[in-house]
């Protein structure tokens, strides 16, 4: 799960809040037997036509998470990988379908709390003078069919202003209701209910996605060599940051090789596509903690908290750490779960950089996400770029 590399932003560089829709029915009790339909089987590996020239890539194998009911996605990604990365051995990993199977609660929780990701999420909203919400900051346009909005002073930028928000002077604005001409004063506020811990139901898609990754962690924990985890909307031909033209398999291979050559040997995970706070944009960690040289940081940087599970390299040690953390269930959407472990110093996480990625870059890496907003099987339970409604997943 990941936003587009081009950093989906509203006016002024605002990011939409991360991750929602109809409340899913509560799955069977924790001890209910897991139904293992045909969709749980794996598809034999696609043999690479060309062997990778660098040893760092020769042992790398990929598994592509794909729902059995989405052969269209599998066809697209398989065709792309064979064309762009002929050296890569990959196979289809049939996803856990949260809409068709019972997922045990001891594996994936039904509810989760936003308290663990609130410091890193875009939970900023414009509120009226009485404190009632008007609109999420990332969604506030200068004008739409119902409202005209004017922000006093410089526009709020999540990437630039969020880390120091609590220390800034209050940000204010005016909204005009078109139908009546009424004007209202609004102020920018952090949604404290999310920081305190808004309890949300996970959507069926989120639970299925998390279960799919959990199963892959179990697979990766049995392999001595790193495992490349891909989701079926991973994309390798997109407009790169910094006006560097189109990404392609050759550039991807070169950047990945250099990143894996430079990442510390004790790495747990390297995100190949990412969005959120990471090296160069730390909120709590210090960049000096990365132990990377200036040359290393051109290709890979330490990650504090990033969203995305669209593509990542997972070491055996990293897989075992994630399984240990998940021993009492994956208790957040999977990207939040992995990011939280990194933010607590329990998962040694890094991000792979493309040449055009800078310290101020919110979303980057060497992969993108194909048709993210137009064709997702996963509803985001705390809102998000797809326009999902967090209120539909509130438990109380």
C-alpha positions in Angstrom: 0.0 0.0 0.0 1.5 3.3 -1.1 0.7 6.6 -2.5 2.0 7.7 -5.9 5.7 8.6 -6.1 4.7 12.0 -7.4 3.5 12.8 -3.8 -0.2 13.3 -4.1 -0.6 16.7 -2.7 -3.3 19.4 -2.4 -2.6 23.1 -2.8 0.5 24.3 -1.1 2.2 20.9 -0.9 -0.4 19.6 1.5 -0.5 15.8 1.9 -3.7 14.0 2.4 -4.2 12.1 5.6 -2.9 8.5 5.3 -5.3 5.9 4.8 -11.5 3.8 4.6 -15.5 2.7 3.4 -18.2 0.4 4.7 -17.5 -1.2 8.0 -16.6 -4.8 7.5 -18.3 -7.6 9.4 -16.4 -8.9 12.3 -14.6 -12.1 11.3 -15.0 -15.4 13.0 -13.7 -15.8 16.6 -10.0 -16.0 17.1 -9.9 -19.8 17.3 -11.9 -20.3 14.1 -10.1 -22.5 11.6 -8.5 -20.7 8.8 -10.1 -21.6 5.5 -7.4 -22.2 3.0 -9.0 -21.8 -0.5 -7.1 -22.4 -3.7 -6.1 -18.7 -3.6 -3.5 -19.5 -0.9 -1.4 -21.6 -3.2 1.7 -20.3 -4.9 2.4 -20.2 -8.6 5.7 -21.6 -9.8 8.5 -19.2 -10.3 9.2 -17.4 -13.5 12.8 -18.3 -14.5 14.9 -15.3 -15.2 16.2 -15.2 -18.8 19.2 -13.1 -17.9 21.4 -13.6 -14.8 22.1 -10.5 -12.8 25.7 -9.4 -13.4 26.3 -8.2 -9.8 26.4 -10.8 -7.0 24.3 -8.6 -4.8 21.3 -9.3 -7.1 22.0 -12.9 -8.1 20.4 -14.5 -5.0 17.5 -12.0 -4.9 14.1 -13.6 -5.6 10.8 -11.9 -5.7 7.2 -12.8 -4.8 4.4 -10.7 -6.2 1.3 -10.4 -4.0 -1.8 -10.8 -6.2 -5.4 -11.7 -5.6 -6.6 -14.7 -7.5 -9.6 -12.7 -8.7 -7.3 -10.1 -10.2 -5.6 -11.9 -13.1 -5.5 -8.6 -15.0 -3.1 -7.1 -12.4 -1.0 -10.2 -12.5 -0.7 -10.1 -16.3 0.3 -6.4 -16.3 3.0 -6.8 -13.6 4.4 -10.1 -15.0 4.7 -8.6 -18.5 6.4 -5.5 -17.1 8.9 -7.4 -14.9 9.9 -9.8 -17.7 10.5 -6.8 -20.0 12.2 -4.4 -17.6 14.0 -6.9 -15.3 14.8 -10.0 -17.3 17.4 -11.0 -14.6 14.8 -11.2 -11.8 13.3 -14.6 -10.8 9.8 -13.9 -9.5 6.6 -15.8 -8.8 3.0 -15.1 -8.0 2.0 -15.2 -4.4 -1.7 -15.5 -4.2 -3.0 -13.0 -1.6 -5.3 -13.6 1.3 -8.7 -12.3 0.2 -10.3 -10.6 3.2 -13.7 -10.6 1.4 -13.7 -14.4 0.8 -11.8 -16.1 3.6 -11.7 -16.1 7.4 -8.5 -14.5 8.7 -7.7 -15.5 12.3 -7.7 -12.6 14.8 -4.5 -14.1 16.3 -2.8 -13.3 13.0 -4.5 -10.0 12.1 -6.3 -7.8 14.6 -9.8 -6.6 13.9 -9.3 -3.1 15.5 -6.4 -0.8 15.7 -5.5 2.5 17.4 -4.2 5.6 15.6 -2.1 6.6 18.5 1.0 4.8 17.1 1.0 6.6 13.8 -0.5 10.0 14.7 2.8 11.8 15.1 3.7 10.9 11.5 0.3 11.2 9.8 -1.4 14.1 8.2 -4.2 14.4 10.7 -4.5 18.2 10.3 -7.9 19.7 9.8 -9.5 23.2 9.5 -12.1 23.7 12.2 -14.7 26.3 12.9 -14.5 28.6 15.9 -16.5 26.1 18.0 -14.0 23.4 17.2 -16.2 21.4 14.8 -14.3 20.2 11.7 -14.7 21.9 8.4 -12.3 20.0 6.1 -9.1 18.0 6.2 -6.2 20.4 5.5 -5.1 18.2 2.5 -8.6 18.4 1.0 -9.1 22.1 1.4 -9.3 23.7 -2.1 -9.2 27.5 -2.8 -12.7 26.9 -4.3 -15.1 24.1 -5.0 -18.8 23.8 -5.7 -19.8 24.8 -2.1 -17.0 26.8 -0.6 -14.4 29.6 -1.2 -11.4 29.2 1.1 -8.7 31.8 1.9 -5.8 31.0 4.2 -4.3 33.9 6.1 -0.6 34.1 5.9 1.7 31.5 4.1 0.1 28.3 3.1 0.5 25.3 5.4 2.8 22.7 4.0 2.8 19.3 5.7 6.3 18.4 4.6 7.7 21.8 5.6 5.6 22.7 8.6 4.2 19.6 10.3 7.2 18.8 12.5 7.1 22.2 14.2 3.4 22.7 14.1 2.9 22.8 17.8 5.4 25.6 18.2 4.0 27.7 15.4 1.6 30.7 15.7 -2.0 29.7 15.1 -2.9 29.4 11.4 -6.2 30.9 10.4 -8.4 31.3 7.4 -11.8 32.3 6.1 -14.4 30.1 4.3 -17.4 31.5 2.4 -20.5 29.3 1.8 -21.4 30.0 -1.8 -25.1 29.2 -1.4 -25.7 31.9 1.3 -22.6 34.1 1.1 -22.0 33.5 4.9 -18.4 33.8 6.0 -16.8 31.7 8.7 -13.5 31.9 10.5 -11.5 28.7 10.6 -8.2 27.6 12.3 -5.9 24.8 11.5 -5.8 22.1 14.2 -4.3 18.7 14.7 -7.1 16.2 15.1 -6.3 15.4 18.8 -8.7 12.4 18.7 -6.3 10.6 16.4 -3.2 11.5 18.6 -5.1 10.3 21.7 -5.9 7.1 19.9 -8.9 6.8 17.6 -10.0 3.2 17.6 -10.7 2.0 14.0 -11.9 -1.2 12.5 -9.5 -2.5 9.8 -11.2 -3.0 6.5 -11.4 -6.4 4.9 -8.8 -5.3 2.3 -6.4 -4.1 5.0 -6.7 -7.3 6.9 -6.2 -9.4 3.8 -3.2 -7.3 2.8 -1.6 -7.6 6.2 -2.2 -11.4 6.2 -0.6 -11.7 2.8 2.5 -9.9 4.1 2.6 -11.9 7.3 2.6 -15.1 5.2 5.5 -13.7 3.2 7.4 -12.8 6.3 7.1 -16.5 7.3 8.5 -17.5 3.9 11.4 -14.9 4.1 12.3 -16.1 7.6 13.1 -19.5 6.1 15.5 -18.1 3.5 19.1 -17.1 4.1 19.1 -14.7 1.3 17.1 -11.4 1.2 13.5 -11.6 -0.2 12.0 -9.0 -2.6 8.3 -8.5 -1.8 6.3 -6.8 -4.5 2.6 -5.9 -4.7 0.9 -6.3 -8.0 0.5 -2.5 -8.6 4.3 -2.0 -8.5 5.3 0.2 -11.4 8.7 0.6 -13.1 8.1 3.1 -15.9 7.0 6.5 -14.4 8.1 10.1 -14.3 11.1 10.4 -12.0 11.5 13.1 -9.4 13.8 16.0 -10.5 12.7 16.0 -14.1 15.0 13.1 -14.9 12.7 11.5 -17.4 11.2 8.0 -17.2 12.3 5.3 -14.8 13.1 2.0 -16.5 14.5 -1.4 -15.7 18.1 -0.4 -16.4 18.0 2.6 -14.0 16.1 0.5 -11.4 18.7 -2.2 -11.5 21.6 0.2 -11.2 20.1 2.1 -8.3 19.1 -1.1 -6.5 22.5 -2.6 -6.9 24.2 0.4 -5.5 21.7 0.7 -2.6 22.2 -2.9 -1.6 26.0 -2.6 -1.8 25.9 0.4 0.6 23.2 -0.5 3.1 24.6 -1.9 6.3 24.9 -5.7 6.5 22.5 -5.8 9.4 19.6 -4.1 7.5 16.2 -5.5 8.1 14.2 -3.9 5.3 14.9 -1.6 2.4 11.9 0.2 0.9 12.2 0.6 -2.9 9.2 3.0 -3.0 8.1 5.1 0.0 6.3 8.1 1.3 6.6 9.8 4.7 9.3 11.0 7.1 12.7 9.3 6.4 16.4 10.1 6.3 16.8 13.8 6.0 13.3 14.5 7.4 13.6 12.9 10.8 11.1 13.9 13.5 12.7 12.0 16.4 15.8 10.1 15.2 19.0 11.9 14.3 20.5 11.5 10.9 23.9 10.7 12.5 22.4 7.4 13.8 22.3 6.0 10.2 26.1 5.3 10.2 26.0 6.0 6.4 28.6 8.1 4.6 27.7 11.0 2.4 28.2 8.9 -0.7 26.1 6.1 0.7 23.2 8.5 1.4 23.0 9.2 -2.4 21.5 5.8 -2.8 20.1 4.7 0.6 19.0 6.5 3.8 17.9 5.4 7.2 14.1 5.4 7.6 12.3 6.5 10.7 8.6 6.1 9.6 7.5 5.6 6.0 4.4 4.2 4.4 4.5 1.7 1.6 4.6 -2.0 1.1 4.5 -1.8 -2.7 8.1 -3.0 -2.9 10.7 -3.9 -0.2 13.7 -6.1 0.3 13.4 -8.0 3.5 16.3 -9.8 5.2 16.0 -13.1 7.1 16.7 -11.3 10.3 14.1 -8.6 9.5 11.5 -11.2 8.7 12.1 -12.9 12.1 11.8 -9.5 13.9 8.5 -8.8 12.2 7.2 -12.2 13.1 8.2 -11.7 16.7 6.4 -8.3 16.7 3.4 -9.9 15.2 3.3 -12.9 17.6 0.2 -11.4 19.3 -1.2 -10.3 15.9 -0.5 -7.5 13.4 -2.4 -4.8 15.2 -2.3 -2.0 12.5 -2.5 -1.8 8.8 0.6 -3.5 7.6 2.5 -0.4 6.4 1.8 1.3 9.7 2.8 -1.8 11.6 6.2 -2.0 9.9 6.8 1.7 10.2 6.0 1.8 13.9 8.5 -1.0 14.5 11.2 1.1 12.7 10.2 4.3 14.6 10.8 2.4 17.9 14.2 1.3 16.8 13.1 -2.4 16.6 13.4 -2.7 12.8 16.5 -1.5 11.0 14.8 0.2 8.0 16.1 2.1 5.0 14.8 3.7 1.9 16.3 3.4 -1.6 16.7 6.7 -3.3 16.4 7.7 -6.9 18.8 10.4 -8.2 16.1 13.1 -8.0 15.0 12.4 -4.4 16.0 15.2 -2.0 15.6 15.8 1.7 12.4 17.6 1.1 11.0 14.8 -1.0 7.9 13.3 0.6 7.5 10.4 -1.8 10.3 8.8 -3.7 12.3 5.7 -4.5 12.8 3.5 -7.6 9.3 2.2 -8.0 5.9 3.8 -8.2 2.4 2.5 -7.7 0.3 1.8 -10.8 -3.2 3.4 -11.0 -3.2 3.8 -7.2 -6.3 6.0 -6.9 -8.4 4.4 -9.6 -8.2 0.7 -9.0 -7.6 -0.4 -5.4 -9.0 -3.4 -3.7 -8.1 -2.0 -0.3 -10.2 0.5 1.7 -8.2 2.7 4.0 -9.6 2.8 7.5 -8.2 6.1 8.5 -8.9 8.0 5.3 -6.5 8.5 2.5 -5.7 9.5 -1.1 -8.6 7.3 -2.5 -11.2 9.5 -0.7 -12.2 6.8 1.8 -14.0 8.0 4.9 -12.4 7.3 8.3 -15.7 7.9 10.1 -17.2 4.7 8.6 -14.6 2.7 10.5 -14.9 4.3 13.9 -15.8 1.7 16.5 -17.7 4.0 18.8 
